[in-house]
Amino acid sequence: MVTATENTDGQIRISIATLTEVIAREAVQVPGVVDTFESIWPAIKISENGQTFQATDKVEMRSRSLEVNLVISLDPSCLFGKVASEVQKNIYDIVERQLGFSLKRVNVEVGKVEWSIT
């Protein structure tokens, strides 16, 4: 696990765009999610205390109250709850492991199922 250390001489910050990119790349790797990185990335919202951040904003890499909201599209043959839960777990894990801080909440919404028309 990577741990961000606090230095009394300054801050360590990450852009919301980078955080969103890490989250999107992790979400689309879960089996059953049919979204592409390009389709899911712009729709991810990150907020704190009800205020949504813009992609150009930066946040300190220390314990925060950040919330992630994302909508996923699923393959109809998967177990919806299981896939959504795995997306949620993987996002928590990647943010803690790769970026070194925790999220308050990850909200996953199954917004669409890609039913094939035959």
C-alpha positions as a printed NumPy array, in Angstrom:
array([[  0.   ,   0.   ,   0.   ],
       [  1.298,   3.449,  -0.906],
       [  1.043,   5.968,   1.878],
       [  1.201,   9.675,   1.152],
       [  3.344,  11.356,   3.746],
       [  2.642,  14.831,   4.953],
       [  5.531,  17.232,   4.796],
       [  5.532,  20.338,   6.944],
       [  7.079,  22.232,   4.015],
       [  4.155,  21.774,   1.628],
       [  1.261,  19.73 ,   0.314],
       [  0.811,  16.779,  -1.948],
       [ -2.197,  17.279,  -4.214],
       [ -3.846,  15.366,  -7.029],
       [ -6.038,  16.697,  -9.795],
       [ -9.624,  15.551,  -9.959],
       [ -8.983,  14.646, -13.614],
       [ -6.255,  12.201, -12.564],
       [ -8.361,  10.733,  -9.775],
       [-11.276,  10.308, -12.175],
       [ -9.038,   8.631, -14.749],
       [ -7.764,   6.099, -12.19 ],
       [-11.351,   5.331, -11.139],
       [-12.605,   4.954, -14.725],
       [ -9.76 ,   2.642, -15.726],
       [-10.467,   0.418, -12.731],
       [-14.244,   0.33 , -13.275],
       [-14.112,  -0.777, -16.925],
       [-11.833,  -3.71 , -16.07 ],
       [-14.501,  -5.451, -13.983],
       [-16.064,  -8.353, -15.914],
       [-19.687,  -7.558, -16.716],
       [-19.134,  -3.816, -17.171],
       [-19.593,  -2.983, -20.86 ],
       [-18.607,   0.683, -20.699],
       [-15.428,   1.907, -22.324],
       [-13.017,   4.222, -20.586],
       [-14.075,   6.992, -22.978],
       [-17.767,   6.569, -22.154],
       [-17.474,   6.3  , -18.368],
       [-14.706,   8.791, -17.576],
       [-16.589,  12.061, -18.268],
       [-19.635,  10.961, -16.258],
       [-17.791,  10.269, -12.979],
       [-18.517,  12.909, -10.347],
       [-16.352,  13.537,  -7.299],
       [-17.654,  15.682,  -4.485],
       [-16.982,  16.669,  -0.911],
       [-19.628,  17.903,   1.519],
       [-22.131,  18.303,  -1.323],
       [-19.797,  20.357,  -3.549],
       [-18.889,  18.73 ,  -6.88 ],
       [-15.334,  19.248,  -8.068],
       [-14.373,  20.226, -11.607],
       [-11.726,  18.262, -13.535],
       [ -9.242,  21.125, -13.109],
       [ -9.611,  21.196,  -9.309],
       [ -6.967,  19.651,  -7.084],
       [ -7.341,  18.041,  -3.664],
       [ -4.825,  17.297,  -0.961],
       [ -3.773,  13.666,  -0.797],
       [ -4.646,  13.089,   2.804],
       [ -7.649,  11.681,   4.526],
       [-10.631,  13.375,   2.897],
       [-14.388,  13.133,   2.779],
       [-14.5  ,  12.565,  -0.969],
       [-17.477,  10.834,  -2.534],
       [-17.43 ,   9.188,  -5.956],
       [-20.561,   8.781,  -8.068],
       [-20.54 ,   6.736, -11.241],
       [-23.061,   5.099, -13.525],
       [-22.176,   1.799, -15.185],
       [-23.634,  -0.201, -18.053],
       [-23.778,  -3.961, -17.668],
       [-23.906,  -7.118, -19.721],
       [-27.328,  -8.748, -19.181],
       [-25.779, -12.126, -18.362],
       [-23.916, -10.87 , -15.285],
       [-25.152, -10.677, -11.702],
       [-25.923,  -6.956, -11.45 ],
       [-25.448,  -6.583,  -7.695],
       [-22.241,  -8.599,  -7.682],
       [-20.671,  -6.592, -10.515],
       [-21.701,  -3.237,  -9.01 ],
       [-20.299,  -4.336,  -5.651],
       [-17.017,  -5.398,  -7.265],
       [-16.727,  -2.056,  -9.075],
       [-17.264,  -0.31 ,  -5.748],
       [-14.688,  -2.468,  -3.926],
       [-12.089,  -2.108,  -6.695],
       [-12.422,   1.678,  -6.693],
       [-11.875,   1.821,  -2.933],
       [ -8.866,  -0.486,  -3.271],
       [ -7.159,   1.308,  -6.177],
       [ -7.527,   4.75 ,  -4.633],
       [ -6.064,   3.553,  -1.346],
       [ -3.31 ,   1.421,  -2.911],
       [ -2.214,   3.632,  -5.797],
       [ -2.967,   7.097,  -4.466],
       [ -2.599,   6.564,  -0.73 ],
       [ -5.821,   8.012,   0.59 ],
       [ -9.316,   6.851,   1.426],
       [-12.722,   7.716,   0.034],
       [-15.76 ,   8.375,   2.205],
       [-18.217,   6.766,  -0.211],
       [-18.419,   5.209,  -3.671],
       [-21.928,   5.256,  -5.151],
       [-22.419,   2.921,  -8.113],
       [-25.598,   3.102, -10.168],
       [-26.542,   0.512, -12.77 ],
       [-27.827,   2.92 , -15.37 ],
       [-28.125,   0.674, -18.364],
       [-28.082,  -2.943, -19.425],
       [-26.838,  -3.687, -22.924],
       [-29.597,  -6.078, -24.057],
       [-28.716,  -7.446, -27.439],
       [-31.419,  -7.379, -30.072],
       [-31.546, -10.567, -32.125]])
